[in-house]
Amino acid sequence: MRRRDPQTDSAAVLLALVIIGFAFILGLYSMHTLYFVVLALVPAAFAAIIEPRGQRAATISIASLTLATVTPLVLSTMLAGKQRDLLMSAEAWSFVGGAILAGLAIFLCLPAAAAWHETGRAKRRIEALRKRQQEIEETWGSEVRTTVAR
């Protein structure tokens, strides 16, 4: 069994302590808000469980967009001074659902888009090389062409 890097372990412990601290502060404000945040992050946790270690692209895309959506909702509730029940808010859940779907779309579409872009770039490079070879042949003659390139 491979030993884990102590620096990775300490980073994980620090992240866990920060998350527990935020959860404690949020729980002191309102347990309903804490439940909302935990339930909103369930799809990201599910993605983290499914994906193998070192390949957490879906987890990162879903969790980051979900957190970016949940943070303003929670802060606006906390700063407004009135208790807004996010658990029962259809508007809040529609924002969270949209963020989850957007994270999933990024995870599914980005590799295909990157491959499509790289394929086009490779084709353009091949055409440029063929054009350059043709220019060299015109300058130096057909002796510079090998049978492999045809």
Secondary structure, DSSP 8 states (H G I E B T S, - for coil): -----HHHHHHHHHHHHHHHHHHHHHHHH-HHHHHHHHHHTHHHHHHHHHS-TT--HHHHHHHHHHHHHHHHHHHHHHHHSS---GGG-HHHHHHHHHHHHHHHHHHHHHHHHHHHHHHHHHHHHHHHHHHHHHHHHHHH-GGG--SS--
